[in-house]
Amino acid sequence: MAASTPAAAGDDDGSVTSDTSTQFGGSVVSTVPDRYGFIGGAQYTAEKGGGPPPEVVLRRERKWLSMLKNYDFYMDKQYKKIRERCRKGIPMSVRARAWAHLCGGEMLRIKFNGVYQKCLSQEAEAKAMDDIKKDLHRQFPFHEMFCSEDKPGQRELENVLRAYVVYNPEVGYCQAQGPVAAFLLMHMPAEQAFWCLVSICEKYLANYYLPSMDTVQHDGLMLQALLKRLCTPAYKHLKKVGAEPMFYCTEWFLCAFTRTLPWSSLLRVWDVFLCEGIKVLFKVALVILIGCLGQARARKQCGDLCLTLNVLRSPPQEILEEEYLIAHVNRLNLTEEDFMEEEVKLRRRLKKEKERAEKEKTDASQR
């Protein structure tokens, strides 16, 4: 979508130009960044009305500043109030500070003062650094921080990812860490972004970035089980066309939706994700799955695997819009007990399947 501009002139190559933007091949490249810093691409957000009035925003800012000043007290005694305010949306002016506190990154930064600089002073594994450098230009190339090599974003992103490789060589570098780290850098200084990345990798997305991807596969099966519980027709459709969870949820989970959602929706999801944890990613995935495949007419239009995956990779825009997505995530009828119950059932099922496979292997060797 192009921002409102003066009258535009058409060019022979199919582009449309004006004083403030160019539209080429369906993408907007603007000389005026949107309010999030994008100059084009899928994440570009045209200005639109709506949102809380200024007096509400100011009141929320004051509440958050008070909470952050007494953060330990609120987490220990009034967590529900923090959760409620995260679900309403954290004001932009305090979002970076709030995120750093919510995920524990600020606590790590203070506890391990100087470690980030020490990691930067050490040599990182050569193969990891080659991979990082190849990926730098792929992270949000239409954002003003990352759109060229001479912008600060790419240099800071290389430092943050390099420091993580040194800090945690067992995990090292995974391509999916790039958009997560870049997303954090859009909101906070490099050292703070590094410690938030550490916390996310170790606490929220623990074991997601290991080469085996066993945890991601497990959580994909967990998502499938939850979908069966909430919307059996959508679950049956995915089974019918052979759409395994890893076909559609890998990028959602590994990148924490940074490559999937419109920017305003993504910010709201992360407000809740960093407060409530990984279950929020499950809920977002379920809202998308049900929104795409919950209706019989929608399923008829996705008659095979290819059509189904195309819809899930590019869901209807109305499902991803901030108000729809957050409202449906917040009202999704899933409790902690539901998650635990499905987890127990999944572990039992996987155990039985493993035992059956081992028995078949033993029987085959004895023939």
Secondary structure, 3 states (H helix, E strand, C coil): CCCCCCCCEECCCCCEECCCEEEECCEEEECCCCCCCECECCCCCCCCCCCCCHHHHHHHHHHHHHHHHCHHHHHHHCHHHHHHHHHHCCCHHHHHHHHHHHHCHHHHHHHCCCHHHHHHHCCCCHHHHHHHHHHHHHCCCCECCCCCCCCHHHHHHHHHHHHHHHHCCCCCCCCCHHHHHHHHHCCCCHHHHHHHHHHHHHHHCCCCCCCCCHHHHHHHHHHHHHHHHHCHHHHHHHHHHCCCHHHHCHHHHHCCCCCCCCHHHHHHHHHHHHHHCCHHHHHHHHHHHHHHHCCHHHHHCCCCHHHHHHHHHCCCHHHHCHHHHHHHHHHCCCCHHHHHHHHHHHHHHHHHHHHHHHHHHHHHHHC
